[in-house]
Amino acid sequence: MQRLTYEEICQSCAVFGDPAYCIDRLQALKETFGVGQFVCWFNTGGLLPHPQVMASMTLFAERVMPYIE
């Protein structure tokens, strides 16, 4: 893992951005790898304030999750 670059992580397993991008990216990962579940970390490293984390979780739940089949 220490040898992975930021770009490699973004291309292989990380998903972040606006809802439309996240929907497309999650669908692509699901189709490519047959993924049945995703792990969501909304505050990796614990650096974000709680209200921002909650806003991200709400946005994901309302505008992304319903479109991942």
C-alpha positions in Angstrom: 0.0 0.0 0.0 2.8 2.4 0.7 3.9 2.3 -2.9 0.5 3.3 -4.3 0.2 6.8 -5.6 -2.7 9.1 -5.1 -3.7 8.7 -8.7 -3.6 4.9 -8.5 -5.9 4.9 -5.4 -8.3 7.2 -7.2 -8.4 5.0 -10.2 -8.7 1.7 -8.4 -10.8 2.1 -5.3 -11.6 5.7 -4.1 -14.8 7.4 -5.1 -15.4 11.1 -4.3 -16.9 14.0 -6.1 -20.4 15.3 -7.0 -23.3 12.8 -6.9 -23.4 12.2 -10.6 -19.7 11.2 -10.7 -20.1 9.0 -7.7 -23.1 7.2 -9.2 -21.2 6.6 -12.5 -18.0 5.5 -10.7 -19.8 3.1 -8.2 -21.7 1.5 -11.1 -18.5 1.1 -13.1 -16.8 -0.6 -10.1 -19.8 -2.8 -9.5 -19.9 -3.9 -13.2 -16.1 -4.3 -13.5 -15.5 -6.2 -10.3 -18.9 -7.7 -9.4 -18.9 -5.7 -6.2 -21.9 -6.4 -4.0 -21.1 -4.1 -1.1 -19.2 -0.8 -0.6 -17.5 0.5 2.5 -18.0 4.2 2.9 -15.6 6.4 4.9 -16.9 9.9 5.1 -14.1 11.2 7.4 -11.0 9.4 6.6 -8.3 10.6 9.0 -10.8 12.3 11.3 -10.0 15.8 10.0 -13.5 17.0 9.1 -15.9 18.7 11.4 -18.9 16.6 12.4 -21.5 18.8 10.6 -19.6 18.4 7.3 -19.4 14.6 7.7 -23.1 14.5 8.4 -23.8 16.6 5.3 -21.8 14.3 3.2 -23.5 11.3 4.5 -26.9 12.8 3.9 -26.0 13.8 0.4 -24.8 10.3 -0.3 -27.9 8.7 1.1 -30.3 11.0 -0.7 -28.6 11.5 -4.1 -26.3 8.5 -4.7 -27.6 5.4 -2.9 -31.0 5.3 -4.6 -29.3 5.0 -8.0 -26.9 2.2 -7.3 -28.5 -1.0 -8.4 
